[in-house]
Every structure is written in structure tokens, then in C-alpha cells.
Amino acid sequence: MSVYRVAVVFCLLMLIGECRIHKLTFEGDTRRQIGLTTFGLLKGGRINVNVTRFQYQNDVGFGISLDKAKSEGVSAYMENHNEKCALKDDLSKVPESYSTIRFIMDFHRGRVNFTRLGDDLHTLLLATSKEQIGNDSLPLLEEAPKKYSFDFQVSVDHDDEEGLYNLFFHNCYGYESVSAFNLTVHIEEKNGENYLSAGEMPLPYLYGTFSALSFCLAMVWIVVLRRHRESVFKIHYLMLGLLFAKTLSMMFHAVNYHFIALEGKHEAAWAILYYITHLLRGILLFIAIVLIGAGWNFIKHVLSTRDKKIFAIILPLQVLANVASIIFEESEESDPRYTTWKEIFVLVDLICYGVILFPVVWSIRHLQQASKVDGKAATNLEKLRLFRLFYVVIVCFIYFTRIIVYLLKITVPFKYSWMEEFFRETATLFFFIYVGYSFRPASDNPYLRLPLSDDEADMDDVVVTFPQNETTTRLHRSKENSHDLD
């Protein structure tokens, strides 16, 4: 519990504000290329960029590029510039399929020269608050000795200009040697009066809908528990808690995105509530899967030593995964820790889902051996089929929500990036329904109806548990005493 409390406190300290009004400050930065922001613009949308307090050590190519893409996959233009500066390209050799605008600072003339690549950007409206923008340049002001500033606004007025716009800062000298610079960038992104990106605009309604669906499932589960009170175990109440945590998490997430859409930043209170319930939901989900896979409360009253070891591994990893998720979601895209913590989250999340398969595999192996016992084959084969199906469903759930959904995100048009969350949450909802139905507290449930016998047990401290008003018998032959449930 202390680890969980530390994680919650850490989340509160990390709450720096996921928003669409950015203030990015770089001091002594030496990176060659920095991703500033990514935003899907629709007709009537705009991006305001204000660069201030720019200082440099070497005057060898500094500037900004605005790249347009059709989906959230890696930009084709930037993908080809990992080893060379995008501002140094020979324009005559750049493929016509690329759509980008390059802003290159000319400190000697006091101008920012820009060039457009791609037919769909030739009519893109550029403006500045300092003076009328020229055909190929805008003013570069020296606000103090060796401190420069400039600003520009990009407005989308035509349908063919709509797209996913990626803003990058380039330090061309950094490709040759170390070159430090100082920089502050203010960015404001909007689609009409909505601060959400094109692919995020449906998310408040989407999360609200799934919150309502999760609440309905929780109500149905309560009815099931009340109708079959004699077959209810503690794990069933844990599953109910998971549904309520899911309901609250989705509701707070919807409200959080609603405020981002209206004000360009979230309300701290709703964001904190979301992250707390998000942590709780993740932990309850993994606890429930591990306990079901291990057969706790269904076919044994106490956990074996290796089951406890699984919990000792899975709980800290799940807390770490959720903390990593919070850090990279709350970090700006330009923050060096953004990529690091995102990779940590992906790695730890996959490890967690891999670890929770072990109890299911152990139960399957145990039932395979027990099914060979004369007189018990039919009983254990039915259990074996249930566990095998449970294993397959978990693997499919992991594969779909972690791989298929990601592939969908990077291939669908930018307007439909919300489909990533739709399919992930839909898969999660169906997974909850399957687990609830398969391990429901009912007399006709084969998982509860067919208890293991003495000859079938080979796990530590295995206890067969019958519904209320019946007995609980320890399966080890060396221990003959019976034990009642609490």
C-alpha cells in the first residue's frame, strides 16, 4: 500500500498540465531536432507560434519546420532526416509528395526565410503580429543583444489543407558538433473554438459513453450477485470494485477532456481524480486476472507460494507502468523524458501482461495432469477447456489492445485517431463481460460446480471451496482437518 501512496503523491507532483496552450523553455539544449507539438487541423483551425529569447553559440542553421501528414504514423519527410538536417535539403531533389514549410533564421538580414513544399500548402495562410508577412520571409527581431524573437500563425481555410501538422525545431550545427542554444516557444492550437485536435474532438463523448456502459455492467453484476448469494466469493466483489473504478475513471477522463476542449487546459481537480482512479483500475484489473487464473476463492482458499511471488512482481510493475503512463502523458512532446517514459511504459506494460499468464498456465498444467486420474477425467477436462479458453482470451486481449490498436492508430486518417480509444475500450468492455460470464456466481457454472478432489491436488495449501452452508476440505493427504470459510 505504501508504494501505491507514493505513486499517488508522485502523480500529484507530476500534474503540470496537459493542454493545447504550450510554453516550452529550453536552456543550454544541444539536441539536433526537437518535436514541439503535433496537432490535427480542420478547416477554420489555426496554430499560433511565438519564439522568444532565442540565443545561440554557432550561427549555422537554426529554424523550424511545419510538416503535414495524413495519419499519426512517422512523418515520411522527417523519417529521412535522422542523419542530416531537414533545413539543408536541396529543394530540387525533394519529392513532390512531401508537404512541409521550412522557416530558416537569417540573423544577418534580420529575417526568417520560409519555403513551401507540396502543392496543398501553397495556399496555406501565414500571418504575423509584427508586420505584414512577405512572399518568402517574415521579420526576425533582436529584442536584446544576441536575443531574437519571431512569431507566425498558420490558418487552414481550405479542405485540402486539413491534416496532422507536426512542428519541429532544428539545430543543424548539432549534426556536426555540439551546439547549445536557449529558446522559449509559446504555442496555441485551436480548431474553431475547440482546443482539441481533430482526432480528439469526439473523446469527451466517447469516454462518457463508456463510463455509462461500465456503470450499467456494474448494475447488472450487482443483480447477479444478489440472485446467487450462496455462490458469491470475495473475488466477485473485487470484480464489482473494478467495474466501479472503470466507471469513475472514464467519467473523470471525459470531464477532463471537456475542459481541455473549452479552455485549452484541464482542471487540476478532475485530472487528479482521473489519475487516481486510473491507477486503481489498473491495479484491480491485474489483481483480478491473477486471482482468477490462480483459482483463488474458487478452488482454493489460500494462495500458493508461487502465486504470492507473482503478486510481489506484478503489483510494483503495475504501479511503475501507470506512473510511467502519467509522466509521458503529462510531459510535453519536446521534453526529453517523454520518449524515455513512453518506452518504459510500453515495456513494463507488456511484462505485466506476460507475467499474469503464468498462474493460468500453471492451472492448465495441473488440470492436464489431474484429468488422467480415473473417474475424474470428465470433471477436469471441462475445467481444462475453461482455463484454456481463458488463456486464449487473455492473449487475444493483449495482442489486440497493444498491437492491433496501435497499428490502427498509425494507419487511419488523422480525423479518426479517436478510433484507437474506441476499439481499446470496446475490447476491454467485452473482456470484462467474458470474464464475468465465465466466472459468474451461479450453480450451473462448471468452474464452481465441479470441485477438485484429493487425488487431483498438487499445489501448495490447495483448498476446495463449496458454496455457503457446505464444507471446505484441504486436499493434502497429510492434513485431514476441515476448515470453514469466514
C-alpha positions as CSV (number, residue, x, y, z in Angstrom):
1,M,0.0,0.0,0.0
2,S,2.9,2.4,0.7
3,V,4.1,2.0,-2.9
4,Y,0.6,2.9,-4.1
5,R,0.5,6.0,-1.9
6,V,3.9,7.1,-3.1
7,A,2.7,6.7,-6.7
8,V,-0.4,8.9,-6.0
9,V,1.7,11.6,-4.4
10,F,4.1,11.4,-7.4
11,C,1.1,11.8,-9.7
12,L,0.0,15.0,-7.9
13,L,3.5,16.4,-8.2
14,M,3.6,15.5,-11.9
15,L,0.4,17.4,-12.7
16,I,1.9,20.1,-14.9
17,G,-1.0,20.3,-17.2
18,E,-1.9,18.5,-20.4
19,C,-3.1,21.3,-22.6
20,R,-3.2,22.9,-26.0
21,I,-1.6,26.2,-24.9
22,H,2.1,25.4,-24.6
23,K,5.0,27.3,-23.1
24,L,8.2,25.4,-23.9
25,T,11.6,26.6,-22.4
26,F,15.0,25.2,-23.4
27,E,18.2,26.2,-21.6
28,G,21.5,25.0,-23.0
29,D,19.9,22.4,-25.1
30,T,22.1,20.6,-27.7
31,R,19.6,18.4,-29.4
32,R,19.7,18.4,-33.2
33,Q,15.9,18.1,-33.6
34,I,13.1,18.7,-31.2
35,G,9.4,17.8,-31.8
36,L,7.5,20.8,-30.4
37,T,3.9,19.7,-31.0
38,T,1.5,17.6,-33.1
39,F,-2.0,18.8,-33.8
40,G,-4.8,17.9,-36.3
41,L,-6.1,21.0,-38.0
42,L,-9.5,21.1,-39.7
43,K,-10.9,23.9,-41.8
44,G,-11.0,27.0,-39.7
45,G,-8.3,25.8,-37.4
46,R,-5.0,27.6,-36.6
47,I,-1.7,27.3,-34.8
48,N,0.0,30.4,-33.3
49,V,3.7,30.1,-32.7
50,N,5.7,32.8,-30.8
51,V,9.5,32.2,-30.5
52,T,11.3,34.4,-27.9
53,R,14.7,34.7,-26.1
54,F,16.5,32.7,-28.7
55,Q,20.3,32.6,-28.2
56,Y,22.9,30.5,-30.0
57,Q,26.6,29.6,-29.9
58,N,27.2,28.9,-33.6
59,D,25.3,30.6,-36.4
60,V,25.0,27.5,-38.6
61,G,21.4,26.8,-39.5
62,F,18.5,27.2,-37.0
63,G,14.9,27.1,-37.9
64,I,11.5,25.4,-37.6
65,S,9.7,23.1,-40.0
66,L,5.9,22.5,-40.1
67,D,5.2,19.1,-41.6
68,K,1.8,17.9,-42.8
69,A,0.9,14.2,-42.5
70,K,-2.3,12.3,-43.1
71,S,-2.0,9.9,-40.1
72,E,-0.2,9.6,-36.8
73,G,2.5,7.4,-38.3
74,V,6.1,8.6,-38.6
75,S,6.3,11.6,-41.0
76,A,7.8,10.5,-44.3
77,Y,9.7,13.8,-44.6
78,M,11.2,13.7,-41.1
79,E,11.9,10.0,-41.3
80,N,14.5,10.6,-44.0
81,H,16.3,13.2,-41.9
82,N,17.6,11.3,-38.9
83,E,21.2,11.8,-40.1
84,K,21.0,15.1,-41.9
85,C,19.4,18.5,-41.2
86,A,16.0,19.0,-42.8
87,L,16.8,22.7,-43.4
88,K,19.8,21.8,-45.6
89,D,17.9,19.9,-48.3
90,D,18.3,20.7,-52.0
91,L,14.7,21.7,-52.8
92,S,15.1,20.5,-56.4
93,K,15.6,16.9,-55.1
94,V,12.8,16.8,-52.6
95,P,9.9,14.5,-53.7
96,E,6.7,16.4,-54.6
97,S,4.7,14.1,-52.2
98,Y,6.2,15.9,-49.2
99,S,4.2,18.7,-47.6
100,T,6.2,20.9,-45.3
101,I,7.1,24.6,-44.7
102,R,10.6,25.4,-43.6
103,F,11.4,28.6,-41.5
104,I,15.1,29.4,-41.6
105,M,16.5,32.2,-39.4
106,D,18.8,34.7,-41.2
107,F,20.5,36.7,-38.4
108,H,22.4,39.0,-40.8
109,R,19.3,40.2,-42.6
110,G,17.0,40.1,-39.6
111,R,14.5,37.8,-41.5
112,V,13.1,34.4,-41.2
113,N,13.0,32.9,-44.7
114,F,10.4,30.3,-45.4
115,T,9.8,27.9,-48.3
116,R,6.8,25.8,-49.1
117,L,7.0,22.2,-50.3
118,G,3.9,20.4,-51.5
119,D,1.0,21.7,-53.7
120,D,-1.5,21.6,-50.8
121,L,0.5,24.1,-48.7
122,H,1.0,26.8,-51.4
123,T,-2.3,28.4,-50.3
124,L,-1.9,27.9,-46.6
125,L,-2.3,31.3,-44.9
126,L,0.7,32.6,-42.9
127,A,0.5,35.7,-40.8
128,T,2.5,37.5,-38.1
129,S,1.6,40.1,-35.5
130,K,4.7,42.2,-36.1
131,E,4.2,43.3,-39.7
132,Q,2.7,42.2,-43.0
133,I,4.3,38.9,-44.0
134,G,6.2,38.8,-47.3
135,N,6.1,36.3,-50.0
136,D,9.1,34.4,-48.7
137,S,10.1,35.8,-45.3
138,L,8.9,37.3,-42.0
139,P,10.7,39.6,-39.5
140,L,13.3,38.4,-37.1
141,L,13.6,40.8,-34.2
142,E,16.6,41.3,-31.9
143,E,14.8,42.0,-28.6
144,A,18.2,42.3,-26.8
145,P,21.8,41.8,-27.8
146,K,22.0,38.3,-29.3
147,K,18.4,37.5,-28.3
148,Y,16.0,37.0,-31.1
149,S,12.3,36.5,-31.5
150,F,9.7,36.0,-34.2
151,D,6.1,34.7,-34.5
152,F,3.8,33.4,-37.1
153,Q,0.2,32.0,-37.4
154,V,-0.9,29.1,-39.6
155,S,-4.6,29.1,-40.6
156,V,-6.4,26.4,-42.5
157,D,-9.0,27.9,-44.9
158,H,-9.4,25.1,-47.5
159,D,-10.4,21.5,-47.2
160,D,-7.2,20.2,-48.9
161,E,-5.1,22.0,-46.3
162,E,-6.6,19.9,-43.5
163,G,-4.1,17.5,-41.9
164,L,-2.0,16.4,-39.0
165,Y,0.7,19.2,-38.5
166,N,4.0,18.4,-36.8
167,L,6.1,21.3,-35.6
168,F,9.9,20.7,-35.2
169,F,12.8,22.9,-34.2
170,H,16.1,22.2,-36.0
171,N,19.7,22.8,-34.9
172,C,21.7,22.0,-38.0
173,Y,25.1,22.5,-36.4
174,G,24.2,19.8,-33.9
175,Y,24.7,17.2,-36.7
176,E,28.4,18.2,-37.0
177,S,29.3,19.1,-33.4
178,V,27.8,20.1,-30.0
179,S,25.9,23.4,-30.3
180,A,23.9,24.7,-27.3
181,F,21.0,27.2,-27.6
182,N,18.4,28.9,-25.4
183,L,14.8,29.2,-26.5
184,T,11.3,29.8,-25.4
185,V,8.3,28.9,-27.6
186,H,4.7,29.8,-26.9
187,I,2.2,27.6,-29.0
188,E,-1.6,27.8,-29.1
189,E,-3.6,25.3,-31.1
190,K,-7.3,25.5,-31.9
191,N,-10.0,24.1,-34.2
192,G,-12.5,26.9,-34.3
193,E,-13.5,27.3,-30.7
194,N,-12.3,23.9,-29.7
195,Y,-8.8,23.3,-28.4
196,L,-8.8,19.6,-29.1
197,S,-7.0,18.1,-32.1
198,A,-9.2,16.9,-34.9
199,G,-8.9,13.2,-33.9
200,E,-9.5,14.1,-30.2
201,M,-12.7,16.1,-30.5
202,P,-15.1,13.0,-30.1
203,L,-13.2,11.8,-27.0
204,P,-15.2,13.5,-24.3
205,Y,-18.4,11.9,-25.7
206,L,-16.6,8.6,-26.2
207,Y,-15.3,8.4,-22.6
208,G,-18.7,9.5,-21.3
209,T,-20.4,6.7,-23.2
210,F,-18.0,4.0,-21.9
211,S,-18.4,5.4,-18.4
212,A,-22.2,4.9,-18.7
213,L,-21.8,1.4,-20.2
214,S,-19.4,0.4,-17.4
215,F,-21.9,1.6,-14.8
216,C,-24.7,-0.5,-16.5
217,L,-22.4,-3.5,-16.3
218,A,-21.8,-2.8,-12.6
219,M,-25.6,-2.7,-12.0
220,V,-26.1,-6.0,-13.9
221,W,-23.3,-7.5,-11.8
222,I,-24.9,-6.4,-8.6
223,V,-28.2,-8.1,-9.7
224,V,-26.2,-11.3,-10.4
225,L,-24.6,-11.2,-7.0
226,R,-27.9,-10.7,-5.2
227,R,-29.6,-13.6,-7.1
228,H,-26.8,-16.1,-6.4
229,R,-25.7,-15.0,-2.9
230,E,-25.0,-18.6,-1.9
231,S,-22.3,-18.9,-4.6
232,V,-20.7,-15.5,-4.2
233,F,-17.0,-15.3,-3.2
234,K,-14.7,-12.4,-2.4
235,I,-13.3,-12.3,-5.9
236,H,-16.8,-11.4,-7.2
237,Y,-16.8,-8.3,-5.0
238,L,-13.3,-7.4,-6.3
239,M,-14.7,-7.6,-9.9
240,L,-17.5,-5.3,-8.9
241,G,-14.9,-2.8,-7.5
242,L,-13.1,-3.0,-10.8
243,L,-16.3,-2.0,-12.7
244,F,-16.9,1.0,-10.5
245,A,-13.2,2.1,-10.8
246,K,-13.6,1.8,-14.6
247,T,-16.8,3.8,-14.5
248,L,-15.2,6.6,-12.4
249,S,-12.0,6.6,-14.4
250,M,-13.9,7.1,-17.7
251,M,-16.2,9.7,-16.3
252,F,-13.3,11.8,-14.9
253,H,-11.4,11.4,-18.2
254,A,-14.4,12.7,-20.1
255,V,-14.8,15.7,-17.9
256,N,-11.0,16.4,-18.1
257,Y,-11.1,16.4,-21.9
258,H,-14.3,18.6,-21.9
259,F,-12.4,21.3,-20.0
260,I,-9.4,21.0,-22.4
261,A,-11.7,21.5,-25.3
262,L,-13.2,24.6,-23.8
263,E,-10.2,26.3,-22.1
264,G,-7.1,24.7,-23.7
265,K,-6.1,23.2,-20.4
266,H,-7.5,20.7,-17.9
267,E,-8.9,21.4,-14.5
268,A,-6.4,20.1,-11.9
269,A,-9.1,18.6,-9.6
270,W,-10.7,16.4,-12.4
271,A,-7.2,15.4,-13.7
272,I,-6.1,14.3,-10.3
273,L,-9.3,12.3,-9.8
274,Y,-8.8,10.6,-13.1
275,Y,-5.2,9.6,-12.4
276,I,-6.1,8.2,-9.0
277,T,-9.0,6.1,-10.4
278,H,-6.8,5.1,-13.4
279,L,-4.1,3.8,-11.0
280,L,-6.8,1.9,-9.0
281,R,-8.4,0.5,-12.1
282,G,-5.1,-0.9,-13.5
283,I,-4.1,-2.5,-10.2
284,L,-7.6,-4.1,-9.6
285,L,-7.6,-5.4,-13.2
286,F,-4.3,-7.3,-12.7
287,I,-5.2,-8.5,-9.3
288,A,-8.5,-9.9,-10.6
289,I,-6.8,-11.7,-13.5
290,V,-4.1,-13.2,-11.4
291,L,-6.5,-14.4,-8.7
292,I,-8.9,-15.9,-11.2
293,G,-6.1,-17.6,-13.1
294,A,-4.7,-19.0,-9.8
295,G,-8.2,-20.2,-8.8
296,W,-8.3,-18.3,-5.5
297,N,-11.7,-18.5,-3.7
298,F,-13.0,-20.8,-6.4
299,I,-10.9,-23.9,-6.0
300,K,-8.6,-22.9,-3.1
301,H,-8.8,-20.8,-0.1
302,V,-5.2,-19.7,0.2
303,L,-2.6,-18.7,-2.4
304,S,0.4,-20.9,-3.0
305,T,3.9,-19.6,-2.6
306,R,4.5,-19.1,-6.3
307,D,1.1,-17.2,-6.5
308,K,2.4,-14.8,-3.9
309,K,5.6,-14.3,-5.8
310,I,3.5,-13.3,-8.8
311,F,1.8,-10.6,-6.8
312,A,5.2,-9.5,-5.4
313,I,6.3,-8.9,-9.1
314,I,3.1,-7.7,-10.7
315,L,2.0,-5.0,-8.2
316,P,5.2,-2.9,-8.2
317,L,5.4,-3.3,-12.0
318,Q,1.8,-2.2,-12.5
319,V,2.4,0.9,-10.3
320,L,5.5,1.7,-12.3
321,A,3.6,1.2,-15.6
322,N,0.8,3.6,-14.5
323,V,3.3,6.2,-13.2
324,A,5.2,6.0,-16.5
325,S,2.0,6.4,-18.4
326,I,1.1,9.5,-16.3
327,I,4.6,11.0,-16.8
328,F,4.7,10.8,-20.6
329,E,1.0,11.8,-20.9
330,E,1.7,14.9,-18.8
331,S,5.1,15.7,-20.4
332,E,5.4,17.9,-23.4
333,E,6.3,16.2,-26.6
334,S,9.6,18.2,-26.6
335,D,10.6,17.0,-23.1
336,P,13.5,14.5,-23.2
337,R,11.8,12.3,-20.7
338,Y,8.7,12.0,-22.9
339,T,10.2,9.3,-25.2
340,T,12.0,7.6,-22.3
341,W,9.0,7.1,-20.1
342,K,6.8,6.2,-23.0
343,E,9.2,3.3,-23.8
344,I,9.3,2.3,-20.2
345,F,5.5,2.2,-20.1
346,V,5.3,0.0,-23.2
347,L,8.0,-2.4,-21.9
348,V,6.7,-2.7,-18.3
349,D,3.1,-3.0,-19.5
350,L,4.0,-5.9,-21.8
351,I,5.9,-7.5,-18.9
352,C,2.9,-7.2,-16.6
353,Y,0.6,-8.9,-19.2
354,G,3.2,-11.6,-19.7
355,V,3.6,-12.3,-16.0
356,I,-0.2,-12.7,-15.4
357,L,-0.3,-15.6,-17.8
358,F,1.8,-17.8,-15.5
359,P,-1.0,-18.6,-13.0
360,V,-3.3,-19.6,-15.9
361,V,-0.5,-21.8,-17.4
362,W,0.1,-23.5,-14.0
363,S,-3.6,-24.2,-13.6
364,I,-3.8,-25.6,-17.1
365,R,-0.8,-27.9,-16.4
366,H,-2.3,-29.0,-13.1
367,L,-5.7,-29.8,-14.7
368,Q,-4.0,-31.7,-17.6
369,Q,-2.3,-34.0,-15.0
370,A,-5.5,-34.3,-12.9
371,S,-7.6,-35.3,-16.0
372,K,-5.6,-38.5,-16.3
373,V,-6.9,-39.7,-12.9
374,D,-9.5,-42.5,-13.3
375,G,-13.1,-41.3,-12.6
376,K,-12.1,-37.6,-12.8
377,A,-11.4,-37.2,-16.5
378,A,-14.7,-35.6,-17.4
379,T,-14.7,-33.2,-14.5
380,N,-11.2,-31.9,-15.1
381,L,-11.5,-31.9,-18.8
382,E,-14.3,-29.4,-18.5
383,K,-12.3,-27.2,-16.2
384,L,-9.3,-27.6,-18.6
385,R,-11.3,-26.3,-21.5
386,L,-12.4,-23.3,-19.5
387,F,-8.8,-22.4,-18.5
388,R,-7.5,-22.9,-22.0
389,L,-10.2,-20.6,-23.3
390,F,-9.4,-18.1,-20.6
391,Y,-5.7,-18.2,-21.6
392,V,-6.5,-17.7,-25.3
393,V,-8.8,-14.7,-24.5
394,I,-6.1,-13.0,-22.4
395,V,-3.6,-13.5,-25.2
396,C,-6.0,-12.1,-27.8
397,F,-6.9,-9.2,-25.5
398,I,-3.2,-8.3,-25.1
399,Y,-2.5,-8.7,-28.8
400,F,-5.5,-6.6,-29.8
401,T,-5.2,-3.7,-27.3
402,R,-1.4,-3.4,-27.5
403,I,-0.6,-4.2,-31.2
404,I,-3.6,-4.1,-33.4
405,V,-4.9,-0.9,-31.9
406,Y,-1.5,0.8,-32.3
407,L,-1.4,-0.3,-36.0
408,L,-4.8,1.1,-36.4
409,K,-3.8,4.4,-34.9
410,I,-0.9,4.9,-37.3
411,T,-2.8,3.9,-40.4
412,V,-6.3,5.6,-40.1
413,P,-6.7,9.2,-41.3
414,F,-5.9,11.8,-38.6
415,K,-9.6,12.7,-38.2
416,Y,-10.3,9.2,-36.9
417,S,-7.4,8.7,-34.5
418,W,-10.1,8.5,-31.8
419,M,-10.9,5.0,-33.1
420,E,-7.8,3.8,-31.2
421,E,-9.5,4.6,-27.9
422,F,-12.9,3.3,-29.2
423,F,-11.5,-0.2,-30.1
424,R,-9.4,-0.4,-27.0
425,E,-12.2,0.4,-24.7
426,T,-14.6,-1.8,-26.6
427,A,-12.2,-4.7,-26.3
428,T,-11.8,-4.1,-22.6
429,L,-15.6,-4.0,-22.2
430,F,-16.0,-7.3,-24.0
431,F,-13.2,-8.8,-21.9
432,F,-15.0,-7.8,-18.7
433,I,-18.2,-9.3,-20.0
434,Y,-16.4,-12.6,-20.9
435,V,-14.7,-12.9,-17.5
436,G,-17.8,-12.0,-15.6
437,Y,-19.9,-14.6,-17.5
438,S,-17.3,-17.4,-17.3
439,F,-16.7,-17.0,-13.6
440,R,-20.1,-15.8,-12.5
441,P,-21.5,-17.0,-9.2
442,A,-24.1,-19.5,-10.4
443,S,-24.8,-23.1,-9.7
444,D,-24.6,-24.1,-13.4
445,N,-21.1,-22.6,-13.7
446,P,-18.7,-25.5,-14.3
447,Y,-15.9,-23.6,-12.6
448,L,-17.8,-23.6,-9.3
449,R,-19.9,-26.7,-9.8
450,L,-17.0,-29.2,-10.2
451,P,-14.6,-29.0,-7.3
452,L,-11.3,-30.7,-7.3
453,S,-10.8,-33.9,-5.3
454,D,-8.0,-35.1,-3.1
455,D,-6.4,-37.1,-5.9
456,E,-6.2,-34.0,-8.1
457,A,-4.3,-31.5,-5.9
458,D,-0.6,-30.9,-6.2
459,M,-0.4,-27.3,-5.4
460,D,0.6,-25.8,-2.0
461,D,-2.2,-25.3,0.5
462,V,-5.0,-26.1,-2.0
463,V,-8.4,-25.9,-0.5
464,V,-11.6,-26.9,-2.3
465,T,-14.3,-24.3,-1.6
466,F,-18.0,-25.1,-1.8
467,P,-20.8,-22.5,-1.6
468,Q,-22.2,-21.4,1.7
469,N,-23.6,-24.0,4.1
470,E,-21.2,-26.6,2.9
471,T,-17.6,-27.6,3.8
472,T,-14.2,-26.6,2.8
473,T,-11.7,-29.5,2.6
474,R,-7.9,-29.3,2.4
475,L,-6.6,-31.6,-0.3
476,H,-3.2,-32.5,1.1
477,R,-3.5,-36.1,2.3
478,S,-1.2,-35.3,5.3
479,K,-3.7,-32.8,6.6
480,E,-7.1,-34.2,7.4
481,N,-8.7,-31.3,9.3
482,S,-11.5,-29.4,7.7
483,H,-11.8,-25.6,7.6
484,D,-14.8,-23.4,7.2
485,L,-14.8,-20.2,5.2
486,D,-15.0,-16.9,7.1
